């Protein structure tokens, strides 16, 4: 199964956010390259909110290019067999937590569509949650200016509404 086929399968099985879900599926129907960065009409991305439910906190990265506190995530790559594996790969790369990081069962937590600078138009983000193992040590990556754990209650004071919605949806699934 190709990454494109996996993305279609994942989205067809995603029951929430029906209008956005349909927009993603239409994008994939009309763009065979719609999971990769070169697709100028926009592309699917995979992200994961790293959560430490025992301590009631999330790990956010201060994105180097955007200067915003965000969940881990990014572009799908040709070697990614699934959308979930792309999101987990990004979480591992950007958090530095290499051992024991695992996606919360049940598939994506949310979808978030946001504009990006030209030449592309949109990121069609499929958002997962990743559970941090006990005692996880985070390590800043080259893509980040900073990396920090935030209690759930503090996220709204540092991050935008899309991250807040992701935290809320994740907490509802825990």
Order of alpha helices (4+ residues) and beta strands (2+ residues): alpha-alpha-beta-beta-beta-beta-alpha-beta-beta-beta-beta-alpha-alpha
